[in-house]
Amino acid sequence: MNKYLFILVLVLVTSCTTKTEKLEELAIVVKHTDDISAENNPLLYSVFNKPDFENELYAVKFTTLSHGNDLHDLIIDMRLKTGGHFVSPNAKRDFKGKFTVVIDKNSDFNLVGNLIESPLSVEEIDLHPFINGTVNWVRENTTYTQQIRLNNSDAFEVMGYIQFTIEPACTLEKVPFVIKQVDDALQFEFFGC
């Protein structure tokens, strides 16, 4: 009898622990989803400025940060909904859907250094047949920063885009942007699709 009572108590204790862990995961998911809800700045975090947060796996925000002396940061803030992920530009292997920033050639500014990812993605092994090896998956909200140095204070407009494959939807995303200087103010923003 004591043996059965012990097993029953062990099962109850184990099941309570499992439920607690699942509740903590759910709390994280709810908080993460709230970060990119349409009520919180729908035009700042969006896909082509028309977010559909019920269906999209990510949201994007473009901003600039000035350091003075014509040095600026172009910042791409990638917000991922639960389950959304993409290949980091720091992945060592070549992937067609790797996160890429493309900026039209211009004489208005020069890129300074490389694209900086924060937080850095971690290399992992993925045995999926299309990967079958190491990959740096970006699975959390991440910012990408590219420094530029302006060559003059004249007004300009330069086009570009970010491109990546968002998983698990397996769709190639291309988000166009414009970098422009108007009245000595540098702007980095969405460009219509």
C-alpha positions as a Markdown table, in Angstrom:
| # | Residue | x | y | z |
|---|---|---|---|---|
| 1 | Met | 0.0 | 0.0 | 0.0 |
| 2 | Asn | 2.8 | 2.4 | 0.9 |
| 3 | Lys | 4.4 | 1.6 | -2.5 |
| 4 | Tyr | 1.3 | 2.7 | -4.4 |
| 5 | Leu | 0.9 | 5.8 | -2.2 |
| 6 | Phe | 4.5 | 6.8 | -2.9 |
| 7 | Ile | 4.0 | 6.4 | -6.7 |
| 8 | Leu | 0.8 | 8.5 | -6.6 |
| 9 | Val | 2.6 | 11.3 | -4.7 |
| 10 | Leu | 5.5 | 11.2 | -7.1 |
| 11 | Val | 3.2 | 11.5 | -10.1 |
| 12 | Leu | 1.4 | 14.4 | -8.5 |
| 13 | Val | 4.6 | 16.3 | -7.7 |
| 14 | Thr | 6.0 | 15.7 | -11.2 |
| 15 | Ser | 2.8 | 16.9 | -12.9 |
| 16 | Cys | 2.7 | 20.1 | -10.8 |
| 17 | Thr | 6.2 | 20.9 | -11.7 |
| 18 | Thr | 5.5 | 20.5 | -15.5 |
| 19 | Lys | 2.5 | 22.8 | -15.3 |
| 20 | Thr | 4.4 | 25.5 | -13.6 |
| 21 | Glu | 7.1 | 25.5 | -16.3 |
| 22 | Lys | 4.4 | 25.7 | -19.0 |
| 23 | Leu | 2.8 | 28.7 | -17.3 |
| 24 | Glu | 6.2 | 30.5 | -17.2 |
| 25 | Glu | 6.7 | 29.9 | -21.0 |
| 26 | Leu | 3.2 | 31.2 | -21.7 |
| 27 | Ala | 3.9 | 34.4 | -19.7 |
| 28 | Ile | 7.0 | 35.0 | -21.8 |
| 29 | Val | 5.1 | 34.4 | -25.0 |
| 30 | Val | 2.3 | 36.9 | -24.0 |
| 31 | Lys | 4.9 | 39.5 | -23.1 |
| 32 | His | 6.8 | 39.0 | -26.3 |
| 33 | Thr | 3.7 | 39.3 | -28.5 |
| 34 | Asp | 2.6 | 42.5 | -26.6 |
| 35 | Asp | 5.9 | 44.1 | -27.6 |
| 36 | Ile | 4.8 | 44.3 | -31.2 |
| 37 | Ser | 1.1 | 44.7 | -30.9 |
| 38 | Ala | -0.7 | 47.0 | -33.3 |
| 39 | Glu | -1.7 | 49.3 | -30.4 |
| 40 | Asn | 2.0 | 50.0 | -29.6 |
| 41 | Asn | 3.3 | 52.2 | -32.4 |
| 42 | Pro | 1.7 | 50.6 | -35.5 |
| 43 | Leu | 3.7 | 52.8 | -37.8 |
| 44 | Leu | 7.0 | 52.3 | -36.1 |
| 45 | Tyr | 7.1 | 48.5 | -36.0 |
| 46 | Ser | 5.6 | 47.3 | -39.2 |
| 47 | Val | 5.9 | 45.4 | -42.4 |
| 48 | Phe | 5.5 | 48.0 | -45.2 |
| 49 | Asn | 3.7 | 50.3 | -42.7 |
| 50 | Lys | 0.6 | 48.1 | -42.8 |
| 51 | Pro | 1.1 | 45.5 | -40.1 |
| 52 | Asp | -0.9 | 42.4 | -39.9 |
| 53 | Phe | 0.2 | 41.1 | -36.5 |
| 54 | Glu | -2.2 | 38.1 | -36.6 |
| 55 | Asn | -0.3 | 36.7 | -39.6 |
| 56 | Glu | 3.2 | 38.2 | -39.7 |
| 57 | Leu | 6.1 | 36.5 | -37.9 |
| 58 | Tyr | 8.1 | 39.7 | -37.6 |
| 59 | Ala | 8.0 | 43.4 | -37.5 |
| 60 | Val | 10.7 | 46.0 | -38.5 |
| 61 | Lys | 11.6 | 49.5 | -37.3 |
| 62 | Phe | 14.2 | 51.7 | -39.0 |
| 63 | Thr | 15.8 | 54.6 | -37.0 |
| 64 | Thr | 19.0 | 56.7 | -37.0 |
| 65 | Leu | 21.3 | 57.8 | -34.2 |
| 66 | Ser | 23.7 | 60.7 | -34.7 |
| 67 | His | 27.2 | 60.7 | -33.1 |
| 68 | Gly | 28.0 | 64.2 | -34.5 |
| 69 | Asn | 30.9 | 64.9 | -36.9 |
| 70 | Asp | 28.8 | 63.4 | -39.7 |
| 71 | Leu | 28.9 | 59.9 | -38.1 |
| 72 | His | 25.5 | 58.2 | -37.9 |
| 73 | Asp | 24.1 | 54.8 | -37.0 |
| 74 | Leu | 21.4 | 53.3 | -39.2 |
| 75 | Ile | 19.5 | 50.9 | -36.9 |
| 76 | Ile | 17.2 | 48.1 | -38.1 |
| 77 | Asp | 15.2 | 46.7 | -35.2 |
| 78 | Met | 13.8 | 43.2 | -36.0 |
| 79 | Arg | 11.0 | 42.0 | -33.7 |
| 80 | Leu | 10.1 | 38.4 | -33.9 |
| 81 | Lys | 6.8 | 36.8 | -32.9 |
| 82 | Thr | 6.9 | 33.4 | -31.2 |
| 83 | Gly | 8.3 | 30.8 | -33.6 |
| 84 | Gly | 9.6 | 33.3 | -36.2 |
| 85 | His | 13.3 | 33.1 | -37.0 |
| 86 | Phe | 15.8 | 33.7 | -39.8 |
| 87 | Val | 19.4 | 33.1 | -40.7 |
| 88 | Ser | 21.9 | 35.7 | -39.3 |
| 89 | Pro | 24.2 | 37.6 | -41.6 |
| 90 | Asn | 27.0 | 36.2 | -39.4 |
| 91 | Ala | 26.3 | 32.6 | -40.5 |
| 92 | Lys | 29.5 | 31.1 | -41.8 |
| 93 | Arg | 27.8 | 29.1 | -44.5 |
| 94 | Asp | 26.2 | 30.6 | -47.6 |
| 95 | Phe | 22.4 | 30.6 | -47.4 |
| 96 | Lys | 20.2 | 32.2 | -50.1 |
| 97 | Gly | 17.8 | 33.5 | -47.4 |
| 98 | Lys | 20.5 | 35.0 | -45.1 |
| 99 | Phe | 19.6 | 38.4 | -43.6 |
| 100 | Thr | 21.1 | 40.9 | -46.0 |
| 101 | Val | 21.2 | 44.7 | -46.2 |
| 102 | Val | 21.5 | 46.2 | -49.7 |
| 103 | Ile | 22.1 | 49.9 | -50.2 |
| 104 | Asp | 22.3 | 51.6 | -53.6 |
| 105 | Lys | 25.7 | 52.9 | -54.5 |
| 106 | Asn | 26.0 | 56.6 | -53.8 |
| 107 | Ser | 28.4 | 59.5 | -53.2 |
| 108 | Asp | 26.5 | 61.0 | -50.3 |
| 109 | Phe | 27.8 | 58.7 | -47.5 |
| 110 | Asn | 30.3 | 55.9 | -46.9 |
| 111 | Leu | 29.7 | 52.7 | -44.9 |
| 112 | Val | 31.9 | 52.5 | -41.8 |
| 113 | Gly | 32.8 | 49.0 | -40.6 |
| 114 | Asn | 30.5 | 46.0 | -40.8 |
| 115 | Leu | 26.9 | 45.4 | -39.9 |
| 116 | Ile | 26.7 | 44.8 | -36.2 |
| 117 | Glu | 24.2 | 42.3 | -34.8 |
| 118 | Ser | 23.0 | 42.6 | -31.2 |
| 119 | Pro | 22.6 | 40.3 | -29.4 |
| 120 | Leu | 24.9 | 38.1 | -31.4 |
| 121 | Ser | 23.3 | 34.9 | -32.7 |
| 122 | Val | 24.8 | 31.6 | -31.7 |
| 123 | Glu | 25.9 | 28.9 | -34.1 |
| 124 | Glu | 23.9 | 25.7 | -33.7 |
| 125 | Ile | 23.5 | 22.4 | -35.5 |
| 126 | Asp | 20.3 | 21.9 | -37.5 |
| 127 | Leu | 19.7 | 18.5 | -39.0 |
| 128 | His | 16.8 | 19.7 | -41.3 |
| 129 | Pro | 17.6 | 18.4 | -44.9 |
| 130 | Phe | 17.8 | 22.0 | -46.2 |
| 131 | Ile | 20.3 | 23.0 | -43.6 |
| 132 | Asn | 22.0 | 19.8 | -42.5 |
| 133 | Gly | 24.8 | 21.4 | -40.5 |
| 134 | Thr | 25.7 | 24.6 | -38.7 |
| 135 | Val | 23.6 | 27.7 | -38.9 |
| 136 | Asn | 23.2 | 30.9 | -36.9 |
| 137 | Trp | 19.4 | 31.2 | -36.4 |
| 138 | Val | 18.1 | 34.5 | -35.1 |
| 139 | Arg | 15.3 | 33.5 | -32.7 |
| 140 | Glu | 14.9 | 36.7 | -30.6 |
| 141 | Asn | 14.4 | 40.4 | -31.1 |
| 142 | Thr | 17.6 | 41.7 | -32.6 |
| 143 | Thr | 19.0 | 45.0 | -33.8 |
| 144 | Tyr | 21.4 | 45.5 | -36.7 |
| 145 | Thr | 23.5 | 48.7 | -36.8 |
| 146 | Gln | 25.4 | 50.0 | -39.8 |
| 147 | Gln | 27.5 | 53.1 | -39.2 |
| 148 | Ile | 27.8 | 55.7 | -42.0 |
| 149 | Arg | 29.8 | 58.8 | -42.5 |
| 150 | Leu | 28.1 | 61.7 | -44.5 |
| 151 | Asn | 30.2 | 63.2 | -47.2 |
| 152 | Asn | 28.3 | 66.5 | -47.4 |
| 153 | Ser | 25.3 | 68.3 | -45.9 |
| 154 | Asp | 23.4 | 68.5 | -49.2 |
| 155 | Ala | 19.9 | 66.9 | -49.5 |
| 156 | Phe | 19.9 | 63.4 | -50.8 |
| 157 | Glu | 17.8 | 60.3 | -51.1 |
| 158 | Val | 19.2 | 56.7 | -51.3 |
| 159 | Met | 17.2 | 53.6 | -51.7 |
| 160 | Gly | 17.9 | 50.1 | -50.2 |
| 161 | Tyr | 16.2 | 47.1 | -48.8 |
| 162 | Ile | 16.6 | 44.3 | -46.3 |
| 163 | Gln | 16.1 | 40.7 | -47.5 |
| 164 | Phe | 15.8 | 37.5 | -45.5 |
| 165 | Thr | 13.8 | 34.3 | -45.4 |
| 166 | Ile | 11.4 | 34.2 | -42.4 |
| 167 | Glu | 10.8 | 30.7 | -41.0 |
| 168 | Pro | 8.8 | 28.7 | -40.5 |
| 169 | Ala | 6.7 | 30.3 | -43.3 |
| 170 | Cys | 9.7 | 29.8 | -45.6 |
| 171 | Thr | 9.0 | 33.1 | -47.5 |
| 172 | Leu | 11.6 | 35.4 | -48.9 |
| 173 | Glu | 11.0 | 38.9 | -47.4 |
| 174 | Lys | 12.2 | 42.1 | -49.1 |
| 175 | Val | 11.5 | 45.3 | -47.1 |
| 176 | Pro | 12.5 | 48.5 | -49.0 |
| 177 | Phe | 13.8 | 51.6 | -47.2 |
| 178 | Val | 15.0 | 55.0 | -48.0 |
| 179 | Ile | 17.9 | 56.9 | -46.4 |
| 180 | Lys | 17.5 | 60.7 | -46.9 |
| 181 | Gln | 18.7 | 63.9 | -45.7 |
| 182 | Val | 16.3 | 66.8 | -45.6 |
| 183 | Asp | 17.0 | 70.2 | -44.0 |
| 184 | Asp | 20.2 | 68.8 | -42.3 |
| 185 | Ala | 18.2 | 65.9 | -40.7 |
| 186 | Leu | 19.1 | 62.3 | -41.6 |
| 187 | Gln | 16.1 | 60.0 | -41.9 |
| 188 | Phe | 16.0 | 56.2 | -42.3 |
| 189 | Glu | 12.5 | 54.9 | -42.9 |
| 190 | Phe | 10.2 | 52.6 | -44.8 |
| 191 | Phe | 9.7 | 53.1 | -48.6 |
| 192 | Gly | 6.4 | 52.0 | -50.1 |
| 193 | Cys | 6.3 | 48.5 | -51.5 |
